[in-house]
Amino acid sequence: MKNRKFELPFHIVKRDTMPLWKSLAVRVAAIVISLLLCSVLSVLLINKSPLVFFETMFKAVFSRDILIWQFAKDTAVLLCIALAITPAFRMRFWNIGAEGQTLIGALAAVTVAFYLGESLPNGILLIVMFAAAVLAGGLWGFLPAVFKAKWNANETLFTLMMNYVAMELVNFCISVWVQSGSGVLTPLSVGHLPTVLNSYFLLIAIVLVITVIIHIYLRQTKQGYEISVVGESENTARYVGIEVNKVIIRTMIISGAICGIAGFLIVGALDHTVSAESTVGGLGFIAIMVSWLAKFNPLAMIGTSAFITFLRRGTKNLAIRAAFPDIVVGTVLFFIIGCEFFINYKIKFRKANTTDKGGKA
Amino acid sequence: MNPFLDYLLNAISLGMTFLLGCTGEILTEKVGHLNLGIPGIMSVGGACGCIALKLMYGSNIPPALILIISILASFVGGLLMGAIYSFLTVSLKANQNVTGLAMTTFGVGVTKFIMSEFSVKNAHQFLYALEYFRFPFAKNETALKYWGVMLYLAVIIALVTSFVLSRTRVGLHLRAVGENPAAADAVGINVTLYKYGSTCIGSGIAALGGLYYIMNYMGSAEAYKRIESLGWLAVALVIFSLWKPHLSIIASTLFGMLYIAGTRLPTLLGIKIDTSAIYLFQMLPYVVTIIVLIISSIRNKKENQPPASLGLPYFREER
């Protein structure tokens, strides 16, 4: 009696790999439950019935052609940033600086357009903008990588701080450029990407091409394989003769450079200006979850980024009060994060008579 | 008042926002959990405190009680957020980074949703309590007016946390869980209980930072918008102060000084700078954090390292 300790009526064991359909079913169930909870929240918080909640969501995304195009555009931008951080994440390098890497890419593109816009023909200008954005993004990825590789400096906080450095740089540049002191740079008339079909199509096409390239890079090339090995175990990687430091730095430059491309696309195809708050607007953080939800698989990321974008766009006009989309996305994410447990582990309930064996066995 | 003293007093009072967030995060990290949800938790803490104040608006509850209730409301708000986080990361063994970021998205969203109800017009529904929070210097015209009740509370919490962590049995167990949960489990420490307790209380303490910033420092209806970026600095401050709450009292003062350097230093030194240079000054806290990060990793001293199991989930059957 005195050695008896309180024991939970169940214990947890690790599963073998679950069949794909089953794990998908768990995830879908989690999403359905979370959406039901969100509809309850919509009744409680914004006084809209669940039916209206779902109806408004679908209407807000799919009811008109232009809305579908905008949905596709938002998905593509989010997808591009998610793709960018994926190589780093597969390497277990927690790059949460996509926000800053994208922003600095956008800033570089705008800077080029601002100073060289008059003197260069549009085609060459776009190429220079692209190059500047890639270099700037790459630099923002390179800095934390070097210190991680050489001295094991914490990359999570380093990349996070770089976000704010990028933001203040943007604020600084704008206050130099805009003499009125309004802090808003009016959209530039130069450096626009050509319009194919409509202003979104080219952007979407480019991102899809990047998706395929990243997929092939990660799955089919030696460098992609090296990334996976470093991610699994740095010691194994060293043992088989992979230069870990080189891989870390190279991968982070690629990661930052693709973020730079995202920044270039936002500037060239959509905004034609830059702002510390709204150019990226938190997408850098949401992209991390998009990438993680897709298990760092570039093709699956098309689906996850579309899903998150659907949630965000669908709930945007639901409430007059701001930020309801963030609450919905947050709630859904909690459930998806939580459901991973049921995919990786299973709960075994103890039988009533075996719980008392503590004394003898 | 001497302008430099004014600057210092102001910096210390702003720094307490970081201090509360940082103390909470240290408690969490000491049991091996990197909680990137701190900015969201701090925001929610501010919002919960303001709701409580709004509910008590116009009632005849004595000021001291109003103060205590709103601080408690803020603490409980943080506690609940911490409970979600620890359920996901401790019990369900979810990825800490992703969970934390989702907490921030969620928390900042909830806060915006709540606080957008207080437009500038009806901000008085919670700002009436400003003079209670800024007791006893509410009427003061200098930076001393920010030296209210919660400032002392923040320092006391940091000192107590420091004492508990380094001098008591509970603190020893707590650190053991963070360094090596399997070994702690083997000697009979309830790992799950410590992880839950420390993460939840840590989140509660961090949440106070949000309320402090809104009610004690800024005293405006728009203040909640800045809490997120301050929260990230609080997370960074943990490294800056080497996981020691008593050191973070000094470190957070330094951060406070850097944070307002852009508006204060030029007048203080009597130099005129271009308005755009203010943004370069605002970069300082982040740049300094990066530099400290680099220096501390290059020096690589054993006692200045993060808890060994930081960021790793603990699963008993995988020992």
Interface residues (C-beta under 8 A of the other chain):
Chain A: I12 V13 K14 L45 W94 I96 F147 W151 N152 A153 N154 T156 L157 F158 L160 M161 M162 Y164 V165 E168 L169 N171 F172 S175 V176 G181 G282 F285 I286 I288 M289 W292 A319 R321 A322 A323 F324 P325 D326 I327 V329 G330 T331 L333 F334 I337 G338 E340 F341 N344 Y345
Chain B: L34 L36 I84 F87 L88 S91 L92 K93 A94 N95 N97 V98 T99 L101 A102 M103 T104 T105 F106 G107 V108 G109 V110 T111 K112 F113 S116 E117 S229 W232 V235 A236 I239 T275 S276 A277 Y279 L280 Q282 M283 Y286 V287 T289 I290 L293 I294 S297 I298 N300 P306 F315 E317 E318
